[in-house]
């Protein structure tokens, strides 16, 4: 089902993955690890990893929601990493105790999901590798920034953010977080990632587990 708001660039996430893999074809044969941002990003990343002949793993950033408005992001966290919008936090007068509580809760949820997705498999070793972080699109950039910083903290040699679609202003903001951005489309106006897909269903945790098991 087309979600409206513009002409879709992609049939579905797997179609987006095929187009993204073409844009990353120069990485074939290099020491690459592909990380999908859960959950929809893993569906795209699985196609990219297969076509590059690279291992697939997952990175799980989580948004830090504002008090009384969890959809409004104060920033995002990944395992041991946090990216906070200090101006918004100050403007909303968010307390330190709220922030600590919310960050701790999201870090615990990340640990739970990592265990559920990977099972007994060890995380991919990013040290000295070219790490390609893939999502199905970027809307605000907070979780993407957290994922990029997480990969850097794991001693990646080079970090590339590869996404099918992102708004122009967010692309500009993320340029300082990655060594390279590969964004297929930057349309404006931009309401939501799903508007650029013909089909954009929810991706289940079970599907993520299946994709990671096949691509590890």
BAFI-3210 file (N, C-alpha, C; in Angstrom, 3 decimals, decimal comma, padded with zeros to 6 digits):
// residues 216
n [1|2|3|4|5|6|7|8|9|10|11|12|13|14|15|16|17|18|19|20|21|22|23|24|25|26|27|28|29|30|31|32|33|34|35|36|37|38|39|40|41|42|43|44|45|46|47|48|49|50|51|52|53|54|55|56|57|58|59|60|61|62|63|64|65|66|67|68|69|70|71|72|73|74|75|76|77|78|79|80|81|82|83|84|85|86|87|88|89|90|91|92|93|94|95|96|97|98|99|100|101|102|103|104|105|106|107|108|109|110|111|112|113|114|115|116|117|118|119|120|121|122|123|124|125|126|127|128|129|130|131|132|133|134|135|136|137|138|139|140|141|142|143|144|145|146|147|148|149|150|151|152|153|154|155|156|157|158|159|160|161|162|163|164|165|166|167|168|169|170|171|172|173|174|175|176|177|178|179|180|181|182|183|184|185|186|187|188|189|190|191|192|193|194|195|196|197|198|199|200|201|202|203|204|205|206|207|208|209|210|211|212|213|214|215|216]
n.u [000,846|000,633|001,836|001,439|001,981|003,988|005,846|006,703|010,057|010,975|009,996|009,803|011,491|013,477|013,866|014,914|017,281|018,630|019,128|020,717|022,903|024,034|025,046|027,102|028,911|031,632|032,844|033,063|034,944|036,538|037,505|034,746|032,040|028,609|026,132|022,881|020,410|018,157|014,569|013,679|015,896|017,545|016,380|016,875|019,673|020,373|020,139|022,079|024,419|024,524|024,953|027,356|028,955|029,517|029,733|026,813|025,463|023,842|022,916|021,704|020,282|018,474|015,794|015,669|013,013|011,001|009,755|006,436|005,969|006,850|007,436|008,830|012,114|014,821|017,301|019,484|020,541|023,090|024,713|026,514|026,890|025,881|023,860|022,892|020,471|021,259|020,311|017,538|016,914|017,518|015,680|013,259|013,530|014,370|014,913|017,939|017,636|015,460|016,575|018,734|017,295|015,757|017,742|019,067|016,970|016,587|019,088|019,049|016,957|018,171|020,220|018,635|017,413|019,642|020,586|018,382|018,312|020,874|021,414|023,431|025,553|028,593|029,180|029,934|033,345|034,535|036,935|039,362|037,937|035,942|032,981|029,669|026,819|023,435|020,161|016,551|015,882|016,300|014,956|015,050|017,657|018,848|019,044|020,618|023,010|023,805|024,257|026,408|028,400|028,656|029,778|032,254|033,318|033,959|036,321|036,300|037,725|036,811|033,759|030,684|027,622|024,819|021,929|018,654|016,998|016,711|016,061|017,228|018,336|018,989|020,858|022,950|023,500|024,458|026,860|029,179|029,333|029,907|032,421|031,772|028,852|026,290|023,646|020,734|018,490|017,383|014,804|012,628|009,641|009,822|008,167|007,942|009,756|008,454|006,815|008,153|008,204|006,625|005,584|005,604|005,756|005,575|008,487|009,124|010,459|011,097|011,622|013,950|015,743|015,835|016,978|019,498|020,636|020,912|022,675|024,999]
n.v [-001,201|002,169|004,942|007,616|011,233|011,782|010,664|007,305|006,149|003,578|000,125|-001,547|-002,411|-004,279|-003,786|-001,211|-001,927|-003,254|-001,156|000,429|-001,236|-001,221|001,336|001,031|-000,636|-000,408|-001,264|-003,979|-006,826|-005,563|-005,176|-005,289|-004,600|-004,879|-003,097|-003,174|-000,869|-001,506|-001,862|-002,009|-001,226|-003,440|-005,171|-003,869|-003,768|-006,463|-007,210|-005,556|-006,512|-009,152|-008,731|-007,394|-009,313|-009,407|-009,706|-009,536|-007,556|-006,123|-002,860|-001,050|001,671|003,907|006,141|009,001|010,005|012,965|014,380|013,478|013,490|011,232|010,879|013,051|013,642|013,863|013,220|010,438|007,062|004,534|001,360|002,159|004,741|008,125|010,667|013,813|016,420|019,279|021,907|021,647|020,203|022,088|024,090|022,856|022,504|020,087|017,757|016,586|014,182|013,004|012,624|010,849|008,631|007,974|007,461|005,280|003,422|003,063|002,070|-000,362|-001,588|-001,772|-003,629|-005,860|-006,309|-006,746|-009,189|-010,785|-010,650|-011,466|-013,830|-016,548|-015,717|-013,939|-010,379|-008,629|-008,041|-004,912|-003,652|-001,977|-002,272|-001,409|000,041|-000,167|001,467|000,924|002,054|002,099|004,591|008,050|010,270|012,237|012,026|011,507|008,825|007,690|009,151|008,289|005,576|005,758|006,916|004,866|002,823|003,999|003,999|001,380|001,073|001,140|001,415|003,046|004,720|004,503|005,939|004,657|005,172|004,868|007,138|010,497|013,631|016,796|018,671|017,094|015,356|017,147|017,750|015,299|014,921|015,462|013,339|010,941|009,248|009,156|009,769|008,033|008,633|007,962|009,455|012,754|014,206|017,092|018,721|016,738|014,363|011,827|008,718|006,470|007,441|007,336|004,833|002,154|-000,100|-000,476|-002,102|-002,979|-004,359|-007,348|-008,490|-011,176|-011,481|-009,935|-011,492|-013,771|-012,739|-011,873|-014,279|-015,581|-013,952|-013,665]
n.w [000,000|-000,934|000,864|000,455|-000,027|-001,798|-004,690|-004,639|-004,205|-003,973|-004,179|-001,923|001,177|000,486|-002,202|-001,955|-000,679|-002,743|-004,557|-002,919|-002,496|-005,037|-005,077|-003,354|-004,445|-004,927|-002,646|-002,573|-001,833|-000,003|003,516|005,020|007,233|007,609|009,214|010,355|011,323|013,777|013,387|010,753|009,249|009,224|007,441|004,993|005,151|005,066|002,390|001,264|002,561|001,607|-001,142|-001,140|-000,161|002,555|006,178|008,305|010,876|013,771|014,954|017,697|018,292|020,495|020,962|023,108|024,810|025,345|028,453|029,054|026,355|024,486|021,786|020,982|020,481|022,685|022,101|021,509|022,271|022,101|022,674|025,409|024,462|023,989|022,523|022,869|022,663|023,714|023,659|023,271|025,554|027,528|026,807|027,350|029,992|031,201|033,729|035,358|036,690|035,391|032,833|033,409|034,332|032,060|030,139|031,342|031,295|028,536|027,777|029,091|027,707|025,208|025,783|026,309|023,827|022,176|023,198|022,564|019,747|018,820|020,161|020,947|019,438|018,977|018,946|015,896|015,084|014,875|014,678|012,842|010,497|007,578|008,224|007,413|008,016|007,933|007,297|006,826|006,161|007,085|009,432|011,577|012,478|014,948|016,043|014,067|014,349|016,900|016,363|014,571|016,186|018,013|016,422|015,848|018,422|018,671|017,371|014,564|011,314|009,297|008,865|007,359|006,544|005,084|003,420|001,981|001,756|002,918|004,566|003,255|005,166|007,340|006,275|005,919|008,610|009,547|008,301|009,739|011,451|010,216|008,228|005,636|003,698|002,085|000,400|-001,264|-002,102|-001,447|-000,749|-000,717|000,167|003,240|004,953|006,229|006,513|005,442|003,388|001,024|000,064|-001,675|-000,374|003,075|005,537|009,074|010,617|012,155|015,356|015,179|012,486|012,261|013,798|012,176|009,793|010,714|011,575|009,170|007,818|009,273]
ca.u [000,000|001,384|001,478|001,104|002,899|005,058|005,995|007,673|011,298|011,268|008,841|009,807|012,838|014,437|014,170|015,837|018,570|019,292|019,643|021,797|024,056|024,663|025,808|028,215|029,588|033,086|033,349|033,182|036,314|037,222|037,121|033,533|030,971|027,361|025,295|021,535|019,739|016,935|014,356|013,570|017,201|018,143|015,827|017,648|021,080|020,567|020,360|023,382|025,472|024,577|025,515|028,763|029,681|030,013|028,937|025,725|025,178|022,826|023,185|020,387|020,105|017,135|015,488|015,354|011,800|010,786|008,726|005,067|005,893|007,934|007,763|009,773|013,408|015,848|018,557|019,440|021,650|023,426|025,422|027,612|027,030|024,696|023,864|021,801|020,196|021,328|019,470|016,152|016,825|017,462|014,441|012,151|013,867|014,345|015,771|018,995|017,137|014,658|017,495|019,446|016,344|015,383|018,917|019,259|015,899|016,827|020,267|018,605|016,189|019,160|020,848|017,647|017,215|020,886|020,582|017,327|018,618|022,115|021,467|024,762|026,592|029,353|029,044|030,984|034,532|034,621|038,271|040,092|037,064|035,035|031,662|028,577|025,603|022,312|018,787|015,611|015,775|016,578|013,989|015,583|019,104|019,366|019,463|021,738|024,219|024,199|024,804|027,721|029,347|028,879|030,738|033,566|033,811|034,440|037,595|036,157|038,697|036,039|032,330|029,856|026,175|024,193|020,470|017,949|016,344|016,854|015,843|018,493|018,935|019,548|022,092|023,969|023,862|025,148|028,147|030,267|029,307|030,395|033,494|031,144|027,419|025,781|022,193|020,259|017,539|017,176|013,672|012,044|009,495|010,019|007,302|008,253|010,491|007,538|006,155|008,965|008,122|005,320|005,190|006,447|005,169|006,407|009,394|009,025|011,693|011,380|012,237|015,312|016,518|016,011|017,918|020,829|021,136|021,275|023,725|026,173]
ca.v [000,000|003,419|005,747|008,977|012,304|011,880|009,480|006,431|005,815|002,152|-000,756|-001,990|-002,306|-005,104|-003,014|-000,158|-002,568|-003,523|000,116|000,878|-002,101|-000,735|002,550|000,626|-001,733|-000,240|-001,858|-005,434|-007,304|-004,868|-005,700|-004,537|-005,123|-004,143|-003,050|-002,657|-000,267|-002,289|-003,160|-001,887|-001,111|-004,765|-005,713|-003,255|-004,139|-007,864|-007,242|-004,924|-007,430|-010,287|-008,312|-007,020|-010,462|-008,965|-010,130|-008,658|-007,490|-005,131|-001,827|-000,749|002,957|004,151|007,552|009,480|010,791|014,087|014,127|013,666|013,444|010,311|010,961|014,164|013,111|014,695|012,643|008,989|006,316|003,183|000,705|002,945|005,997|008,969|011,895|014,583|017,768|020,092|023,098|021,249|019,825|023,339|024,800|022,161|022,436|018,666|017,549|015,579|012,893|012,408|012,167|009,650|007,527|007,599|006,860|003,947|002,540|002,734|001,201|-001,702|-002,139|-002,133|-004,891|-006,928|-006,585|-007,335|-010,601|-011,472|-010,703|-012,189|-015,138|-016,933|-015,216|-012,768|-009,241|-008,509|-007,273|-003,776|-003,074|-001,921|-002,569|-000,414|-000,274|000,478|001,473|001,001|002,133|002,232|006,021|008,900|011,359|013,302|011,863|011,213|007,434|007,454|009,706|007,385|004,365|006,091|007,076|003,534|002,118|004,608|003,578|000,004|001,136|000,990|002,213|003,996|004,547|005,031|005,846|004,417|005,119|005,142|008,444|011,354|015,036|017,501|019,307|016,047|014,923|018,145|017,609|014,031|014,867|015,462|012,118|009,801|009,524|009,308|009,512|007,616|008,817|007,871|010,526|013,750|015,007|018,122|018,488|015,377|014,171|010,571|007,766|005,558|008,027|007,122|003,404|001,635|-000,975|-000,153|-002,755|-003,159|-005,510|-007,975|-008,964|-012,515|-011,296|-009,478|-012,658|-014,606|-012,092|-011,869|-015,653|-015,943|-013,091|-013,569]
ca.w [000,000|-000,979|002,022|000,053|000,320|-002,777|-005,535|-003,965|-004,893|-003,817|-004,000|-000,532|001,752|-000,254|-003,406|-001,517|-000,424|-004,033|-005,073|-002,043|-002,768|-006,269|-004,735|-002,492|-005,140|-004,859|-001,404|-002,729|-001,684|001,080|004,833|005,334|008,082|007,419|010,411|010,149|012,475|013,944|012,803|009,307|008,631|009,066|006,189|003,910|005,308|004,695|000,941|001,036|003,009|000,685|-002,428|-000,937|000,372|003,861|007,333|008,744|012,305|014,109|015,945|018,263|018,983|021,037|021,171|024,452|024,667|026,260|029,482|028,606|024,894|024,126|020,365|020,814|020,893|023,315|021,663|021,338|022,854|021,679|023,777|025,950|023,718|024,018|021,721|023,459|022,161|024,930|023,516|023,518|026,974|028,295|026,482|028,021|031,417|031,574|034,901|035,255|037,173|034,315|031,793|033,869|034,374|030,698|029,495|031,930|030,810|027,130|027,712|029,496|026,586|024,186|026,195|026,149|022,408|021,658|023,583|021,820|018,326|018,506|020,795|021,416|018,532|019,431|018,037|014,881|015,464|013,958|014,728|011,586|009,366|007,018|008,762|006,692|008,827|007,000|007,797|005,715|005,928|008,244|009,564|012,438|012,546|016,283|016,201|013,137|014,967|017,989|015,749|014,015|017,294|018,584|015,563|016,079|019,735|018,506|016,627|013,122|010,563|008,503|009,119|006,271|006,708|003,789|003,555|000,730|001,699|004,097|004,227|003,009|006,343|008,203|005,605|006,250|010,023|009,801|007,613|010,706|012,261|009,434|007,284|004,324|003,600|000,778|000,482|-002,641|-002,390|-000,385|-001,224|000,129|001,609|003,749|006,115|006,921|005,679|004,769|002,229|-000,168|-000,232|-002,050|000,743|004,236|006,705|010,255|010,616|013,478|015,990|014,656|011,168|012,504|014,226|010,999|008,881|011,307|011,579|007,795|007,300|010,162]
c.u [000,878|000,900|001,188|002,178|004,046|005,109|007,035|008,886|011,524|009,979|008,692|011,246|013,867|014,813|015,147|017,228|019,337|019,890|020,823|023,062|024,784|025,533|027,021|029,101|031,105|033,692|033,501|034,658|037,107|036,756|035,948|032,649|029,744|026,528|023,933|021,006|018,388|015,725|014,320|014,899|017,871|017,638|016,585|019,091|021,346|020,838|021,736|024,514|025,631|025,282|026,966|029,600|030,261|029,158|027,897|025,597|024,192|023,395|021,822|020,416|018,668|016,960|015,234|014,167|011,680|009,716|007,330|004,875|007,006|008,313|008,728|011,129|014,323|017,241|018,374|020,657|021,869|024,199|026,613|027,826|025,751|024,917|022,653|021,705|020,122|020,460|018,004|015,945|016,713|016,145|013,239|012,372|013,767|015,347|016,829|018,489|016,275|015,572|018,210|018,521|015,992|016,552|019,155|018,220|016,152|018,070|019,904|017,805|017,121|019,815|019,899|017,495|018,465|020,917|019,548|017,692|019,818|022,119|022,865|025,886|027,283|029,107|030,196|032,125|034,726|036,026|038,967|039,254|036,400|033,632|030,617|027,316|024,429|021,013|017,868|015,353|016,078|015,544|014,576|017,086|019,662|019,862|020,613|023,044|024,722|024,828|026,201|028,764|029,653|029,904|032,141|034,166|034,336|035,640|037,452|037,159|038,000|034,560|031,542|028,393|025,556|022,692|019,813|017,428|016,514|016,606|017,161|019,130|019,563|020,824|023,232|024,444|024,711|026,521|029,322|030,350|029,924|031,598|032,923|029,657|027,101|024,257|021,662|019,346|017,425|016,037|013,242|010,770|009,563|009,184|007,689|008,970|009,536|006,874|006,886|009,027|006,704|004,735|006,141|005,841|006,122|007,271|009,413|010,398|012,086|012,059|013,681|016,212|016,828|017,051|019,344|021,443|021,617|022,491|024,982|027,368]
c.v [001,246|004,353|007,207|009,983|012,462|010,616|008,568|006,144|004,311|001,355|-001,146|-001,915|-003,135|-004,429|-001,887|-000,730|-002,856|-002,244|000,611|000,059|-001,662|000,491|002,248|-000,424|-001,617|-000,874|-003,378|-005,820|-006,607|-005,429|-004,905|-005,312|-004,254|-004,250|-002,460|-002,048|-000,954|-001,384|-003,059|-001,802|-002,452|-005,421|-005,158|-003,743|-005,574|-007,997|-006,659|-005,884|-008,602|-009,901|-007,869|-008,211|-010,190|-009,540|-009,071|-008,719|-006,343|-004,095|-001,305|000,585|003,112|005,640|007,831|010,429|011,884|013,743|014,443|013,617|012,551|010,342|012,102|013,730|014,160|014,268|011,150|008,365|005,030|002,576|001,567|004,291|006,805|010,237|012,702|015,972|018,714|021,344|022,772|020,879|021,071|024,071|024,187|022,032|021,002|018,432|016,483|014,207|012,208|011,846|010,885|008,439|007,030|006,943|005,450|002,963|002,121|001,862|-000,227|-002,373|-002,534|-003,469|-006,066|-007,318|-007,203|-008,829|-011,395|-011,643|-011,581|-013,601|-015,414|-016,380|-013,994|-011,615|-009,198|-007,651|-006,155|-003,205|-003,149|-002,147|-001,299|-000,812|000,537|000,345|001,795|001,144|002,235|003,685|006,763|010,015|012,521|013,201|011,470|009,794|007,096|007,965|008,806|006,109|004,612|006,239|005,736|002,764|002,687|004,141|002,154|-000,065|000,815|001,895|003,320|003,699|005,263|004,876|005,734|004,256|005,438|006,569|009,185|012,792|015,789|018,085|018,289|015,486|015,870|017,987|016,362|013,953|014,826|014,212|010,927|010,218|009,780|009,026|009,067|007,587|008,863|009,025|011,450|014,691|016,061|018,625|017,008|015,228|012,932|009,642|006,931|006,116|007,749|005,654|003,048|000,750|-000,719|-000,764|-002,749|-004,406|-006,079|-008,318|-010,332|-012,428|-010,821|-010,644|-013,552|-014,033|-012,129|-013,260|-016,052|-015,169|-013,009|-014,278]
c.w [000,000|000,120|001,681|000,426|-000,649|-003,604|-004,903|-004,837|-004,951|-003,660|-002,539|-000,027|000,988|-001,573|-003,072|-001,267|-001,702|-004,617|-004,238|-002,277|-004,032|-005,988|-003,875|-003,160|-005,097|-003,618|-001,483|-002,647|-000,602|002,427|005,415|006,299|007,831|008,692|010,054|011,434|012,621|013,850|011,282|008,596|008,410|007,783|004,985|003,945|004,888|003,202|000,615|001,388|002,052|-000,611|-002,315|-000,495|001,741|004,982|007,700|010,257|012,529|015,067|016,391|019,006|019,449|021,291|022,646|024,329|025,715|027,293|028,944|027,106|024,361|022,646|020,057|021,362|021,487|022,881|021,508|021,998|022,068|022,848|024,214|025,299|023,863|023,202|022,178|022,834|023,357|024,841|023,793|024,976|027,837|028,061|027,194|029,529|031,943|032,696|034,631|035,680|036,119|033,236|032,189|033,855|032,977|029,961|030,020|031,403|029,360|026,957|028,114|028,380|025,442|024,532|025,998|024,680|021,770|021,961|022,781|020,353|018,019|019,083|021,317|020,534|019,131|018,464|017,044|015,412|014,445|013,843|013,363|010,348|008,817|007,462|008,014|007,541|007,919|007,766|006,597|005,363|007,211|008,260|010,359|012,648|013,897|016,442|015,255|013,729|016,087|017,432|015,188|015,114|017,950|017,753|015,741|017,407|019,708|017,568|015,150|012,406|009,779|008,709|008,033|006,664|005,327|003,983|002,220|000,624|003,022|003,682|004,116|004,258|007,277|007,592|005,964|007,690|010,284|009,137|008,579|011,549|011,545|008,598|005,894|004,449|002,181|000,894|-000,941|-003,024|-001,174|-000,794|-000,207|-000,561|001,960|005,010|006,924|005,956|004,834|003,526|000,931|-000,574|-000,680|-000,961|001,896|005,500|007,905|010,092|012,032|014,035|015,444|013,291|011,315|012,888|013,024|010,045|009,431|011,312|010,183|007,298|008,103|009,552]
res [x|x|x|x|x|x|x|x|x|x|x|x|x|x|x|x|x|x|x|x|x|x|x|x|x|x|x|x|x|x|x|x|x|x|x|x|x|x|x|x|x|x|x|x|x|x|x|x|x|x|x|x|x|x|x|x|x|x|x|x|x|x|x|x|x|x|x|x|x|x|x|x|x|x|x|x|x|x|x|x|x|x|x|x|x|x|x|x|x|x|x|x|x|x|x|x|x|x|x|x|x|x|x|x|x|x|x|x|x|x|x|x|x|x|x|x|x|x|x|x|x|x|x|x|x|x|x|x|x|x|x|x|x|x|x|x|x|x|x|x|x|x|x|x|x|x|x|x|x|x|x|x|x|x|x|x|x|x|x|x|x|x|x|x|x|x|x|x|x|x|x|x|x|x|x|x|x|x|x|x|x|x|x|x|x|x|x|x|x|x|x|x|x|x|x|x|x|x|x|x|x|x|x|x|x|x|x|x|x|x|x|x|x|x|x|x]
***
